[in-house]
Amino acid sequence: MSLTPALRDATFRWIADDPSDATRTELQGVLARAMGGDSAALADLQDRMAGPLTFGTAGLRGPVRAGTNGMNVAAVVRTTAGLASWLGTSGLVFVGRDARHGSEEFATAAAEVMAAAGFDVRVLPGPLPTPVLAFLVRKHGAVAGIQITASHNPPADNGYKLYLAGGSQIVPPSDGEIEKAIEAVPAAVSVPRSPSYSTVSEAEIDAYLERVASLPRGQSRSLKIALTPMHGVGGAFAVEALRRAGFTDVHVVRSQAVPDPDFPTVVFPNPEEPGASDELLSLAASVEADLAIALDPDADRCALGVRDGDTWRMLRGDETGVLLGSLVLSTTESADPLVATTIVSSSLLKSIAAAHGARYAETLTGFKWLARAGEGLVFAYEEALGNCVDPEHVADKDGISAAVVAADLAAGLKASGRTLLDALDQLALDHGLHLTDQVSLRYTDLSLIGATMARLRAEPPADFESEDLLPGADVLRWTADGVRVIVRPSGTEPKLKAYLEVVEPVTDGLESARAAGRARLAELRERVTALVS
């Protein structure tokens, strides 16, 4: 295969329109090698120019590289110019960033474009957790917030997360409308930019920390915590939030404590991934901690680890969600509280809500939907380690506040001689044992994801009740007695995911129910793996 004139000309145009010397030079080198007959360079060039990146879950996400199909200054400039055009009026905009490759340069570019378009732009002072930006957008009634982050994606990636008025992530049709506005933007090199933006004061950051520190409702503070920010921006910030809340015995994984965009000790910087929390659990065991806490790199997700017998393990997202949800419902001052989770999460929260006389809602996956679940929302969670324990102030998942509330829960239980696992056992006794698992298949050929979903629609398992749940969202649900399976493509990664749940009545004791439930879940996992592979 040789370089086509169309690809060559498109690459020349992108190089001419690129405002960054670095990526202009980068793509010139790839093009030169492709023109010289280098087949690997040609394949690389075809991939780089296959874009543009499109708005998915909350915004853009992709590899940091030159070309239309990459995160680079040109993409950020044109995206921000499209956003400014779509907003249509002046107003307050916050811009934040994490510590990934390119984040500082991308945040500066976004701020300069918005400032030149007439907006009052305030940039966060350095790499900070994403929930801080969401908090500020909501607190100050900003028209938008831009966070440069790829959350828990691999090191090569970066992203552009967008919040609108109210501090929630964008939803359709706004994403499509902004995409159309971006298409109308001229070449990035022609977009006006101005350094006339200001920096958010430390007092404003302090307001977030003070709010989070006020969340605990219990009086106990005797708790030893092991914590990792997983090479992200949440480490010192989380320690300070916990300190202000009264939790001072915190031990941080030293090798993962400082922001590092290469994430050297983990393959994927995601607490959900096998092995990602190994160093945290090792530290927890060595210091004899009461609770382990893992944040993802931008600190909007929080995972909990507990001692289970002689070993330590991470709780599943559903386990953490129902524990925090139960605590919030037992302490809320709302007269008519609403809790929410997603269609792929455990059904246990529904039963807990009913026991508290609270309203319950299910949404599509993603906090852009959960934050809009309804009036009176006091708690929301998704099984992918996202928890919103203070939606009045942060209308998004927030790993920092979740960590503080989890510490409050664990300290209260410890004071009464109990643990998080004891609390989960009590929920099982009260509502039945809910066991969940996930089958996750990663693809390099993305077309196979759509093909697999089409096959599953055409050939559903005969002994399940099958429904095409919300067809526009590409979700399948299979149900049988005490069993539920939901299959969908991931919104942020090249994966196909199947979410499994088995509900086992507790009639002959917890251990008997647990053994029966685990056997049913293992059988279900084996079967679903065969079906989706």
C-alpha positions in Angstrom: 0.0 0.0 0.0 1.3 3.4 -0.9 0.7 7.0 0.2 -2.4 8.3 -1.6 -2.5 11.9 -2.8 -5.5 12.6 -0.7 -3.8 11.5 2.5 -0.6 13.4 1.6 -2.5 16.6 0.9 -4.6 16.3 4.0 -1.4 15.9 6.0 0.2 19.0 4.4 -2.9 21.0 5.2 -2.9 19.9 8.9 0.8 20.8 9.1 0.2 24.3 7.6 -2.7 24.9 10.0 -0.9 23.7 13.2 -0.1 26.5 15.7 2.5 24.3 17.5 6.1 23.9 16.3 6.5 20.6 18.1 3.6 18.7 16.6 4.2 20.3 13.2 7.7 18.9 13.2 6.4 15.6 14.6 4.0 15.1 11.7 6.5 16.3 9.1 8.8 13.5 10.2 6.0 10.8 9.9 5.0 12.1 6.5 8.6 12.1 5.2 9.1 8.5 6.3 5.8 7.5 4.7 6.7 9.2 1.5 10.0 7.3 1.6 8.2 4.0 1.6 8.2 3.1 5.3 5.1 0.9 5.7 5.0 1.4 9.5 5.1 5.2 9.1 2.3 5.0 6.5 0.1 3.0 8.9 0.9 5.5 11.6 0.0 8.4 9.3 -3.3 6.8 8.3 -4.2 6.4 11.9 -3.2 9.9 12.9 -5.3 11.4 10.1 -8.3 9.2 10.5 -10.1 11.6 12.9 -11.2 14.0 14.1 -11.7 13.1 17.7 -15.4 13.2 18.6 -17.3 14.0 21.7 -18.0 10.8 23.7 -18.5 10.5 27.5 -18.1 14.1 28.7 -15.8 15.3 25.9 -12.7 14.4 23.9 -10.2 11.7 24.7 -7.3 10.3 22.6 -3.6 9.8 22.3 -1.3 12.8 22.6 0.1 13.2 19.1 0.0 15.3 15.9 -2.8 14.8 13.4 -6.5 15.1 13.3 -7.0 11.9 15.3 -5.0 13.0 18.3 -5.0 15.3 21.4 -2.8 18.3 20.5 -2.9 22.0 20.6 -4.7 22.3 17.3 -7.5 20.0 18.5 -7.8 21.9 21.7 -7.8 25.3 20.0 -10.5 24.4 17.5 -12.6 22.5 20.1 -12.5 25.5 22.4 -13.3 28.0 19.6 -16.3 25.8 18.7 -17.4 25.8 22.4 -17.1 29.6 22.6 -19.2 30.0 19.5 -21.8 27.5 20.7 -22.1 29.3 24.1 -22.7 32.4 22.2 -22.4 34.9 25.0 -19.8 36.0 27.4 -19.6 34.6 31.0 -17.4 32.9 33.5 -15.4 29.9 32.5 -13.0 27.8 34.7 -10.1 25.8 33.2 -8.3 23.0 35.1 -5.9 20.2 34.3 -4.3 17.1 35.6 -0.6 16.2 35.3 -0.6 14.2 32.1 1.6 14.8 29.1 0.4 17.9 27.4 -2.0 19.0 30.1 -0.4 22.3 31.0 0.0 23.4 27.3 -3.6 22.3 26.4 -5.1 24.1 29.4 -3.2 27.3 28.5 -4.4 27.0 24.9 -8.0 26.6 26.0 -7.8 29.5 28.4 -6.3 31.8 25.8 -9.0 30.9 23.2 -11.9 31.5 25.7 -10.3 34.8 26.8 -9.9 36.1 23.3 -13.6 35.2 22.7 -14.6 37.6 25.5 -15.1 35.2 28.4 -14.0 35.8 32.0 -11.5 32.9 32.2 -10.1 31.6 35.5 -7.4 28.9 35.4 -6.8 26.6 38.4 -3.4 27.0 40.0 -1.6 23.9 38.8 -2.7 20.2 38.4 -5.7 19.5 40.7 -8.5 16.9 41.0 -11.3 17.1 38.5 -14.0 17.5 41.2 -12.5 20.8 42.2 -13.3 22.2 38.8 -16.8 20.8 39.0 -17.3 22.4 42.4 -16.2 25.8 41.2 -18.4 25.8 38.1 -21.4 25.0 40.3 -20.5 27.4 43.1 -19.9 30.4 40.9 -22.6 29.8 38.3 -20.1 29.6 35.5 -21.3 29.0 32.0 -18.7 26.2 31.4 -15.7 24.4 32.9 -12.9 22.7 30.9 -10.8 20.1 32.5 -7.8 18.7 30.6 -7.6 15.1 31.7 -7.9 11.5 30.5 -8.9 10.3 33.9 -7.7 6.6 34.2 -6.7 6.1 30.5 -3.3 4.7 29.6 -0.3 7.1 29.8 -0.3 7.9 26.1 -3.7 9.6 26.3 -5.1 12.9 27.3 -8.6 14.4 27.1 -10.9 17.4 27.2 -13.7 17.1 29.7 -16.5 19.7 29.5 -18.9 20.9 32.2 -21.8 23.2 31.5 -23.8 25.5 33.8 -24.7 23.7 37.0 -21.4 21.8 37.0 -22.6 18.7 35.2 -21.0 17.0 32.2 -22.5 17.6 28.8 -25.2 15.4 27.4 -26.9 15.2 24.0 -27.9 17.2 22.1 -25.3 19.6 23.3 -22.3 17.4 22.3 -23.6 17.1 18.7 -24.3 20.8 18.5 -20.8 21.6 19.8 -19.3 19.2 17.2 -21.1 21.1 14.5 -19.8 24.4 15.8 -16.2 23.0 15.8 -16.6 21.9 12.2 -17.2 25.6 11.3 -14.1 26.8 13.1 -11.3 28.0 10.8 -7.7 26.6 10.9 -6.3 26.5 14.4 -3.5 28.8 13.5 -6.1 31.5 12.6 -8.1 31.2 15.9 -7.5 34.3 18.1 -5.8 33.7 21.5 -5.2 36.1 24.4 -3.3 35.7 27.7 -5.9 37.9 29.5 -7.1 35.2 31.9 -6.7 35.1 35.7 -5.7 32.4 38.2 -8.0 30.9 40.7 -7.0 31.9 44.2 -6.0 29.5 46.9 -9.0 30.7 48.9 -11.3 29.3 46.3 -9.5 25.9 46.4 -9.7 26.1 50.2 -13.5 26.4 49.9 -13.7 23.0 48.3 -11.6 21.4 51.0 -13.7 23.0 53.8 -16.9 21.7 52.2 -15.5 18.2 52.0 -14.2 18.3 55.5 -17.7 19.1 56.7 -19.3 16.0 55.3 -18.6 13.4 58.1 -21.6 13.0 60.4 -20.0 10.5 62.9 -17.8 11.5 65.9 -15.2 8.7 65.6 -11.8 9.6 64.0 -9.7 6.7 65.2 -8.8 5.2 61.8 -5.5 4.2 60.1 -5.7 4.7 56.4 -3.5 3.5 53.5 -3.9 5.6 50.4 -2.6 5.8 46.8 -3.3 8.5 44.2 -1.9 6.1 41.6 0.6 8.7 40.2 -2.2 11.2 39.8 -3.0 14.6 41.3 -5.1 13.5 44.3 -2.4 12.5 46.8 -1.5 15.5 48.8 -5.0 16.9 48.2 -6.8 13.9 49.6 -4.4 13.8 52.6 -5.3 17.4 53.4 -9.0 16.8 53.0 -8.8 13.8 55.4 -6.7 15.9 57.8 -9.3 18.7 57.9 -12.0 16.1 58.5 -10.0 14.8 61.5 -8.4 11.7 59.9 -4.7 12.2 60.5 -3.3 8.7 60.5 -2.8 8.4 56.7 0.0 6.4 55.0 0.6 7.1 51.3 2.1 4.6 48.8 5.5 6.3 48.3 6.2 4.9 44.8 2.8 6.3 43.6 2.6 9.5 45.7 3.9 12.1 43.2 2.2 12.9 39.9 3.9 11.1 37.1 2.4 11.1 33.6 4.2 7.9 32.7 2.5 5.9 35.5 5.6 3.7 35.9 4.2 1.2 38.5 0.9 0.3 36.8 0.0 -0.9 33.4 -3.4 0.9 33.5 -3.8 3.6 36.1 -7.3 2.4 37.0 -8.1 0.9 40.4 -10.5 -1.4 38.6 -7.7 -3.1 36.7 -6.2 -6.3 38.2 -3.0 -5.6 39.9 -3.3 -1.8 39.9 -3.9 -1.6 43.7 -1.3 -4.3 44.7 1.1 -1.7 46.2 -1.7 -0.1 48.1 -2.9 -3.4 49.6 0.7 -4.3 50.5 1.1 -1.0 52.3 -2.2 -1.5 54.1 -1.1 -4.9 55.4 2.3 -3.7 56.5 1.0 -0.8 58.5 -2.0 -2.7 59.8 -4.5 -0.2 58.3 -8.2 -0.1 58.9 -9.0 1.1 55.4 -7.3 1.3 52.1 -8.2 4.0 49.6 -7.2 4.2 45.9 -7.9 7.2 43.8 -7.7 7.3 40.0 -5.3 9.8 38.4 -7.7 12.8 38.3 -9.3 11.8 41.7 -12.9 11.6 40.6 -13.0 7.9 41.3 -12.5 6.2 44.7 -11.9 2.5 45.4 -11.8 1.0 48.9 -9.7 -1.9 50.1 -10.5 -4.0 53.2 -9.0 -6.8 55.2 -10.8 -10.0 54.4 -9.6 -12.7 56.8 -5.8 -13.0 56.5 -5.6 -11.0 53.2 -6.6 -7.7 51.8 -8.9 -7.1 48.8 -10.5 -4.2 47.0 -14.2 -3.8 47.2 -16.2 -3.9 44.0 -17.7 -0.6 42.9 -21.2 -1.9 43.8 -20.1 -2.8 47.3 -18.6 0.6 47.9 -21.7 2.3 46.3 -24.3 0.5 48.5 -22.2 1.1 51.7 -21.9 4.9 51.0 -25.5 5.1 49.8 -26.8 3.4 52.9 -24.8 5.8 55.1 -26.0 8.9 53.2 -29.7 7.7 53.5 -29.3 7.1 57.2 -27.9 10.6 57.9 -29.6 12.8 55.2 -31.7 15.8 56.4 -33.7 15.8 53.1 -37.4 15.3 53.6 -37.8 13.5 50.3 -34.4 12.1 49.3 -33.6 10.6 45.9 -30.8 8.1 45.3 -29.7 6.9 41.9 -27.5 4.5 40.1 -27.1 3.2 36.6 -28.7 0.3 34.7 -25.5 -1.7 34.9 -25.1 -1.4 38.7 -26.3 -3.7 41.4 -30.1 -3.6 42.1 -29.3 -3.6 45.9 -29.5 0.2 46.2 -33.2 0.0 45.1 -34.0 -2.2 48.1 -32.0 0.0 50.5 -33.8 3.1 49.3 -37.2 1.5 49.8 -36.3 0.5 53.3 -35.5 4.2 54.0 -38.6 5.5 52.3 -36.5 7.2 49.7 -37.0 7.6 46.0 -34.8 5.6 43.6 -33.8 6.2 40.0 -31.8 4.3 37.3 -30.1 6.1 34.4 -27.9 5.3 31.5 -24.2 4.7 32.4 -22.2 7.9 33.1 -22.5 10.7 35.6 -23.7 13.1 33.0 -27.0 11.2 33.4 -26.8 10.4 37.1 -26.3 14.1 38.0 -29.6 14.8 36.3 -31.5 11.9 37.9 -34.0 14.3 39.5 -34.8 16.8 42.2 -33.8 16.0 45.7 -30.8 13.9 44.7 -28.6 13.1 47.8 -26.5 10.3 46.5 -25.5 8.6 43.2 -23.0 6.0 42.2 -21.9 3.9 39.3 -20.2 0.5 39.6 -17.1 1.9 37.8 -16.0 3.4 41.2 -17.8 6.7 40.8 -19.6 8.1 43.8 -21.4 11.4 44.3 -21.9 11.9 48.1 -22.6 15.6 47.9 -24.5 16.4 44.7 -25.6 19.8 46.1 -22.0 21.0 45.7 -20.4 18.7 43.2 -22.8 17.4 40.5 -20.4 14.7 39.4 -18.4 11.8 40.8 -15.9 12.9 43.4 -13.2 10.6 44.8 -12.0 13.1 47.4 -15.3 13.5 49.1 -16.1 9.8 48.7 -12.8 9.0 50.5 -13.7 11.3 53.4 -17.2 9.8 53.8 -15.8 6.3 53.5 -13.4 7.1 56.3 -16.3 8.4 58.4 -18.2 5.2 57.8 -15.2 2.9 58.6 -14.4 4.9 61.8 -17.9 4.6 63.1 -18.0 0.9 62.4 -14.6 0.4 64.1 -15.8 2.2 67.2 -18.6 -0.3 67.5 -16.3 -3.3 66.8 -17.4 -3.8 63.2 -16.0 -3.5 59.7 -17.1 -2.6 56.2 -17.5 -6.3 55.5 -19.8 -6.6 58.6 -21.9 -3.8 57.2 -22.1 -5.6 53.8 -23.2 -8.8 55.6 -26.0 -6.9 57.4 -27.2 -5.5 54.0 -27.3 -9.0 52.7 -29.3 -10.2 55.7 -31.7 -7.3 55.3 -32.1 -7.4 51.5 -30.7 -10.7 50.1 -27.2 -11.4 48.9 -26.4 -9.4 45.8 -23.2 -10.6 44.0 -21.9 -8.9 40.9 -19.1 -9.5 38.4 -18.0 -8.2 35.0 -16.7 -9.7 31.8 -14.6 -7.2 29.9 -13.1 -7.8 26.5 -10.5 -5.3 25.0 -10.4 -4.9 21.2 -7.8 -3.5 18.9 -10.2 -3.7 15.9 -13.1 -1.5 17.0 -15.4 -2.8 14.3 -15.6 -6.1 16.2 -17.4 -4.5 19.0 -20.4 -3.5 16.8 -20.3 -6.8 15.1 -20.5 -8.7 18.4 -23.4 -6.5 19.6 -25.3 -7.2 16.3 -24.7 -10.9 16.7 -26.0 -10.9 20.3 -29.1 -9.1 19.1 -29.7 -11.5 16.4 -29.0 -14.6 18.5 -29.9 -13.9 22.2 -29.7 -16.8 24.7 -33.0 -18.7 24.6 -33.4 -19.3 28.3 -33.1 -15.6 29.2 -35.7 -12.9 28.7 -33.9 -10.6 26.3 -34.6 -6.9 25.7 -32.9 -4.2 23.6 -32.7 -1.7 26.4 -32.8 1.9 25.1 -31.7 1.0 21.6 -30.1 4.4 21.0 -27.7 3.6 23.9 -26.7 0.2 22.5 -27.5 -1.8 25.6 -28.8 -5.4 25.9 -30.3 -6.8 29.0 -30.9 -10.5 29.7 -32.8 -11.6 32.8 -33.9 -14.8 34.5 -34.9 -15.8 38.0 -32.5 -14.0 40.3 -30.0 -13.3 37.4 -29.3 -10.2 35.3 -26.8 -9.6 32.6 -26.3 -6.3 30.8 -24.0 -6.0 27.7 -22.8 -2.8 26.2 -19.7 -1.2 24.6 -17.6 1.0 26.9 -18.0 4.7 26.5 -14.4 5.5 27.3 -12.3 2.5 26.3 -12.1 0.0 23.4 -13.9 -2.6 25.3 -17.1 -4.7 25.3 -18.5 -5.1 28.8 -21.0 -7.6 30.4 -22.3 -6.8 33.8 -23.5 -9.8 35.9 -25.7 -9.9 38.9 -26.9 -12.9 41.0 -29.4 -12.4 43.9 -29.4 -15.2 46.4 -32.0 -15.3 49.2 -30.5 -15.7 52.7 -32.6 -18.5 54.1 -30.1 -20.9 55.6 -27.5 -18.4 56.8 -25.0 -16.1 55.0 -22.3 -18.7 54.3 -24.8 -21.1 52.6 -26.2 -18.2 50.6 -22.7 -17.0 49.7 -21.6 -20.5 48.5 -24.7 -20.9 46.4 -24.5 -17.4 45.0 -20.8 -17.7 44.1 -21.4 -21.0 42.3 -24.2 -19.4 40.3 -22.1 -16.4 39.5 -19.1 -18.4 38.3 -21.4 -20.5 36.1 -23.0 -17.3 34.7 -19.6 -15.7 34.1 -18.3 -18.8 32.2 -21.5 -18.8 30.1 -21.5 -15.1 29.3 -17.8 -15.1 28.4 -18.5 -17.8 25.8 -21.5 -15.9 24.5 -19.7 -12.5 24.0 -16.3 -13.9 22.9 
